[in-house]
Amino acid sequence: MPIEIEQFMCRSDNFGVLLHDTESGETALVDAPEERAILEAVARTGWQPTVILTTHHHGDHVEANLALKERYGLKIIGPRSEAAKIPGIDEQVDDGGSFDFAGHRVDVIETPGHTAGHVCYHFPDDKIAFTGDTLFALGCGRLFERKAPDMFASLEKLTAALPLDTSIHCGHEYTQANARFALTVDPTNSALKTRAEEIDALRADNRPTLPTTMALEMATNPFLRWHDPVIRRNLGMESASDVEVFAEIRKRKDIF
């Protein structure tokens, strides 16, 4: 049975996501940014969460862990290397591991950069991935606990692991700001210009910009396009290494 998805806003710009398997009745929550918004989503859908899939330890992703665990008795899954920082964690997962959610295979992809042990969750048979604060629509996470080469390697790993038709859900509604930045380094990209206009229209109507797809990100996200000769020329880095180009784009975004 396909997974049903309820995406909703938490806090000021976090996304919450409920995943529901209609056959078993099991429901997973990807991260737990805010108890109130999550309880409203549960009431709206009638889907009581049985497990939380934690991408990383930051407070805006684990704030409601303990309250939800007390309320529902759910299981909390998260990265082994950040287990000490994840409230209520029950099951620790590692890079390259897999587990089962209601008959759906879930692959764990460790993507250090934003945090030292961040993980993404890929449902290969359902063509869905949850990339937390590693890969955003038209962006990538800030480098708080690792350096640019680590995030570069993590993004390379995602491009290799996720087919182009994968539906991507990430942790924040940052897409409009990311589009404005992307146009400063890739201003002649027609696909990017069209996408930026579509994003402006969505946000003007208070609609979300997610999910995206891996194909769309490969075509328009500058943080995945370090190889593109036009971007390299715009940066004056035609002969630089891929990781040097990525690091420069991340540096420019930090001060944008």
Summary of the structure (lengths in Angstrom):
residues: 256
radius of gyration: 17.9
end to end distance: 43.8
largest distance: 56.0
contacts: 891
relative contact order: 0.11
helix: 39%
strand: 23%
